[in-house]
């Protein structure tokens, strides 16, 4: 339970840091470039880097929460 709360807190702080421009654009751009190159998709233009990073963070939260809820549902059904 603590891990889930910490996960959400860290991603929320990262998202806020990107949104209010505390995290430099170069760092965000490099991270997105590495991620996009690794999975084989084109990197976003410089003007859209912050928005795309926030979309990735939101998607990660939704996927992780979905996995946790699915695990809890399966555990409840097996009990």
SULQUI-V251021 format. One line per field, one symbol per residue. ss: DSSP state (2 for helix, 1 for strand, 0 for the rest). Layout:
ss: ???
//
This chain:
ss: 0222222222222222222000002222222222222220000002222222222222222222222222222222220
//
